[in-house]
Amino acid sequence: MTIYLDRGPFLTIPDKLHPGQYKVIRNPDWHGELPEIVSFTDFLKWNYTLEYGRHIRELHHYRQLQLPWGVPRGADIETVIIEEGRYDRIDHDSFDMYVICNVVFDMNGCRQCQKYIVHGYYCSNGGSDFLCDAELYNGQFIRLNNPLDEFLVPILSKKDFESIPS
């Protein structure tokens, strides 16, 4: 999978020489302006990647992080990259967050990638916690009661859309 975050001053791209690792390069198309609308997932990537990496490393250090099969407790975490986010509206002021991170473990030169889902919530009146816990993510379906897209716009089903009066 190729991850390009091409809306900012830097691009995060896979390192072809080191599978599972990423490198950051300057965006040649960047002219100093930000897009008018930025997705919440991009906002997290630009501003909270270090915090998500720190949280996962801390859970690993205190042996609270579930490890995939074949990864020993003493393995080091090399990189943590935010891949995508899923959001579930609670009410008009808050929503739950399910942020999927790609974590690369280094085991004496051997690398293994594993995805984790980091739970959190946002409340506009304060009391937000983006980093509640983390668990293994293997592509399973995330059930959302009131899903929001990455721009925090409600996703309507066809049935819900047809029930809106014109």
matplotlib code that plots the C-alpha trace (Angstrom):
import matplotlib.pyplot as plt

x = [0.0, 1.3, 0.7, 1.0, 0.1, 0.4, -1.4, 1.4, 5.0, 6.3, 5.4, 5.5, 6.3, 7.3, 11.0, 11.6, 15.0, 13.5, 10.1, 7.7, 9.5, 8.7, 10.7, 9.8, 10.7, 9.9, 6.8, 7.8, 4.3, 4.0, 3.8, 3.1, -0.7, -2.9, -6.1, -9.3, -10.7, -8.5, -9.8, -9.6, -7.4, -4.9, -5.1, -4.1, -1.3, 0.2, -0.2, -0.4, 1.8, 4.4, 1.8, 0.3, 3.8, 4.6, 1.4, 2.0, 5.6, 4.5, 1.9, 4.6, 7.1, 4.7, 3.6, 0.1, 0.2, -1.0, 1.7, 1.2, 2.3, 6.1, 7.0, 8.8, 8.3, 11.8, 11.2, 11.7, 9.1, 10.8, 8.0, 4.4, 2.4, -1.2, -3.0, -6.7, -9.4, -13.0, -15.3, -18.6, -20.8, -22.0, -23.9, -23.5, -20.4, -18.5, -17.5, -15.6, -12.3, -10.8, -7.4, -5.6, -1.8, 0.8, 3.5, 6.9, 8.6, 12.4, 13.6, 17.4, 17.3, 14.0, 11.0, 7.4, 4.5, 1.3, -1.7, -3.2, -6.5, -6.2, -9.4, -10.2, -12.9, -13.2, -15.5, -15.7, -16.5, -13.2, -12.3, -11.2, -8.9, -7.4, -5.4, -7.6, -6.1, -4.8, -5.5, -4.5, -6.3, -6.5, -9.0, -12.1, -15.2, -15.6, -19.3, -20.3, -23.8, -23.6, -20.6, -18.8, -16.5, -12.9, -14.2, -16.6, -19.7, -22.4, -22.6, -26.2, -27.5, -29.9, -32.8, -31.8, -31.2, -34.7, -36.4, -35.1, -37.9, -37.1]
y = [0.0, 3.4, 6.3, 9.8, 12.8, 15.3, 18.3, 19.5, 20.7, 17.1, 13.7, 10.5, 7.7, 4.0, 3.4, 0.8, -0.2, -0.9, -2.6, -1.5, 1.8, 5.3, 8.3, 12.0, 14.1, 17.7, 18.1, 19.6, 20.8, 22.7, 26.4, 27.4, 27.3, 24.9, 23.6, 25.3, 22.0, 19.6, 16.1, 15.2, 12.3, 14.6, 16.9, 13.9, 12.9, 16.4, 17.1, 13.9, 11.3, 11.6, 11.3, 8.2, 6.7, 7.6, 6.1, 2.8, 2.6, 3.3, 0.5, -1.8, -0.7, -1.5, -4.8, -3.6, -3.8, -7.0, -8.4, -10.3, -13.8, -14.1, -10.8, -11.2, -8.9, -7.5, -6.3, -2.6, -0.4, 1.3, 3.4, 4.3, 5.9, 7.0, 5.4, 6.2, 7.2, 6.1, 8.4, 7.7, 10.7, 10.5, 13.8, 17.3, 18.1, 14.8, 11.7, 8.5, 8.0, 4.7, 5.6, 2.8, 3.0, 0.9, -0.2, -1.7, -3.9, -4.5, -7.9, -7.9, -6.7, -8.5, -6.3, -7.1, -4.7, -4.8, -2.6, -1.3, 0.5, 3.3, 4.3, 7.8, 10.4, 14.1, 16.5, 20.2, 21.2, 19.8, 16.5, 14.9, 11.9, 10.8, 8.0, 5.7, 2.3, 0.3, -3.2, -5.4, -4.6, -7.2, -5.5, -6.4, -4.4, -1.5, -1.1, 2.6, 3.7, 7.2, 7.1, 10.3, 10.5, 11.8, 15.4, 14.7, 14.9, 12.4, 9.4, 8.7, 5.4, 5.5, 4.9, 7.8, 10.0, 9.3, 10.0, 13.6, 16.0, 18.2]
z = [0.0, -0.9, 1.5, 0.2, 2.2, -0.6, 1.0, 3.2, 2.9, 3.3, 1.7, 3.7, 1.3, 1.7, 1.7, -1.0, 0.4, 3.9, 3.6, 6.4, 6.9, 5.6, 4.7, 4.7, 1.7, 0.7, -1.4, -4.7, -5.4, -2.0, -2.4, 1.2, 1.2, 3.1, 1.5, 2.6, 3.9, 5.8, 6.9, 10.5, 9.6, 7.9, 11.0, 13.2, 10.8, 10.8, 14.5, 16.5, 14.9, 17.6, 20.4, 18.9, 18.5, 22.1, 23.4, 21.5, 22.7, 26.3, 26.2, 24.8, 27.5, 30.3, 28.6, 28.0, 24.2, 22.5, 20.3, 17.0, 16.8, 16.4, 18.0, 21.3, 24.3, 23.8, 20.2, 19.6, 17.9, 14.9, 13.4, 14.0, 11.1, 11.2, 8.2, 8.6, 11.0, 11.5, 13.5, 15.2, 16.3, 19.9, 19.9, 18.4, 20.5, 20.6, 18.6, 19.1, 17.2, 15.9, 14.5, 12.6, 12.9, 11.1, 13.6, 12.6, 15.1, 14.8, 16.0, 15.6, 12.0, 11.1, 10.7, 11.1, 10.4, 12.4, 12.4, 15.7, 16.3, 18.9, 20.6, 21.6, 21.7, 21.0, 22.9, 21.9, 25.4, 26.7, 28.2, 25.0, 25.1, 21.8, 23.3, 25.5, 24.5, 21.5, 20.3, 17.3, 14.1, 11.4, 9.0, 11.0, 10.5, 12.9, 13.8, 13.9, 15.0, 13.5, 11.1, 10.1, 7.1, 7.5, 7.2, 10.1, 7.8, 8.7, 6.3, 5.4, 4.0, 1.0, 3.3, 5.6, 2.6, 1.1, 4.5, 4.6, 3.5, 0.5]

ax = plt.figure().add_subplot(projection="3d")
ax.plot(x, y, z, "-o")
ax.set_aspect("equal")
plt.show()
